[in-house]
Amino acid sequence: MPTYRAPLHGVSFSEAYAEAIAVAPAHRAMLDTLELRHSEFIDDDGNPYAIRIVCDYEDLMATLEDSAPMNAGETVEFKALPIEVSGPDETDSSETPSITIAIDGVSLHVVGQLDRAVQTLEPVQVTFRTYASDDTSGPAMLPVITMTLRDVEVGETRITARASFFDPTNRAFPRADYVATLYPGLSST
């Protein structure tokens, strides 16, 4: 794993990432990755599967953090695909800030995985990780960022979606469901 600096406001940067921010050495590129997860994503053998993408021209073998939801601490492959990420709009509205993600060159396999996920009410989780090109033994920034995908649009070769953090303002209150099986006094029979 990379050597990390002391956390500042809960975020730890690796020494390589801090150097890249300050000096931008020519031999080091910071590689952004996406991992899409859903319980319906399965590989050809029927095993749980995560769609892993790196914004680069060649595939990346990199080690996940020890707290990763899938394949924790393992070296996994990220497929090279063009990714566009745009930041949240600056607004005074009460909406949860969200970002727009566009992935080009997606295969029918990825589209098929997303089609299965749409059949359920469970959201697709997306995790952002950044790796230093010369140190892929762990993400360059911890903790990694995990968001929920919303408004997914699938085209012939491009996927566009919005991703946002958990929104506590849109939770039901009270959180308890008062049903007749738990509260027989509610039933009229």
SVG drawing of the C-alpha trace seen along z (x, -y; Angstrom):
<svg xmlns="http://www.w3.org/2000/svg" viewBox="-64 -30 73 50">
<polyline fill="none" stroke="black" stroke-width="0.4" points="0.0,0.0 1.1,-3.6 2.5,-5.7 -0.2,-8.2 0.2,-11.6 -1.7,-12.4 -5.5,-12.9 -6.6,-16.5 -10.4,-17.0 -10.8,-13.2 -8.9,-12.8 -5.5,-11.1 -3.4,-11.7 -0.6,-9.4 2.9,-10.9 2.7,-10.3 -0.6,-12.2 0.7,-15.1 3.8,-15.3 1.7,-15.2 -0.5,-18.1 2.5,-20.2 5.0,-19.5 3.2,-17.5 6.2,-15.3 6.2,-14.2 6.6,-10.5 3.5,-10.3 -0.1,-10.5 -3.1,-10.4 -5.6,-7.8 -9.3,-8.2 -11.3,-5.0 -14.9,-4.1 -16.4,-0.9 -20.1,-0.2 -21.7,2.3 -25.1,3.9 -26.4,7.2 -27.6,8.1 -24.2,7.7 -22.9,11.2 -20.1,12.6 -20.4,15.4 -20.1,18.0 -22.8,16.4 -20.5,14.9 -20.9,11.3 -19.2,8.8 -18.3,5.1 -17.8,3.0 -14.4,1.4 -13.2,-1.4 -10.1,-3.5 -9.9,-6.8 -6.8,-5.9 -5.7,-4.3 -4.7,-1.0 -6.2,1.3 -4.9,0.9 -4.1,3.6 -4.4,2.0 -4.9,3.0 -8.1,2.0 -8.2,0.6 -8.7,3.1 -12.2,1.7 -13.5,2.2 -17.0,3.7 -15.9,6.3 -12.4,7.9 -11.0,6.0 -7.2,5.7 -7.0,7.6 -5.4,6.6 -8.2,6.2 -8.4,5.1 -9.9,1.7 -10.9,1.6 -9.7,-1.4 -12.6,-3.6 -13.1,-7.4 -14.9,-8.9 -16.2,-12.4 -17.2,-13.7 -18.6,-17.2 -18.9,-18.7 -22.1,-19.7 -23.9,-22.9 -23.5,-25.9 -27.0,-26.6 -28.9,-27.7 -31.6,-25.0 -32.2,-22.4 -31.3,-19.6 -28.5,-17.2 -25.4,-18.1 -24.8,-15.6 -22.3,-15.1 -22.8,-13.9 -20.8,-10.9 -20.5,-9.9 -18.8,-6.7 -18.0,-6.2 -17.4,-3.0 -19.4,-0.7 -20.0,2.9 -23.2,4.9 -22.0,6.7 -22.1,3.5 -25.5,2.5 -26.8,6.0 -25.6,5.6 -27.4,2.2 -30.6,3.6 -30.7,6.3 -30.1,3.6 -33.0,1.5 -35.4,4.4 -34.9,3.9 -35.4,1.1 -31.9,1.3 -29.6,-1.6 -26.3,-1.1 -23.4,-2.2 -20.4,-3.9 -17.0,-4.3 -14.4,-6.8 -10.7,-6.0 -7.6,-7.8 -4.3,-5.9 -0.8,-7.1 0.5,-5.5 3.8,-4.6 2.2,-3.2 -1.0,-1.1 -0.6,0.7 -3.5,-1.2 -5.7,-4.3 -3.9,-7.6 -6.6,-9.2 -8.5,-7.7 -11.3,-7.4 -12.6,-6.6 -15.8,-8.3 -18.9,-6.2 -22.2,-7.6 -25.5,-6.4 -26.3,-6.5 -29.5,-8.1 -31.1,-9.0 -29.1,-6.5 -29.4,-6.9 -28.0,-4.2 -27.3,-4.9 -25.7,-2.7 -22.1,-3.2 -22.5,-5.8 -23.9,-5.8 -24.8,-9.0 -25.9,-9.2 -26.1,-11.4 -24.5,-10.4 -25.2,-11.8 -24.5,-11.2 -27.1,-9.9 -29.8,-12.6 -31.2,-12.6 -33.8,-15.3 -35.8,-12.9 -36.2,-10.1 -39.6,-9.3 -40.6,-10.4 -41.5,-8.6 -39.3,-5.8 -41.4,-3.0 -44.1,-1.5 -47.2,-0.9 -48.7,2.3 -51.5,4.6 -49.1,7.5 -47.0,5.6 -49.8,3.4 -53.0,5.5 -55.0,2.6 -54.8,0.9 -56.9,3.7 -60.6,3.3 -61.3,7.0"/>
</svg>
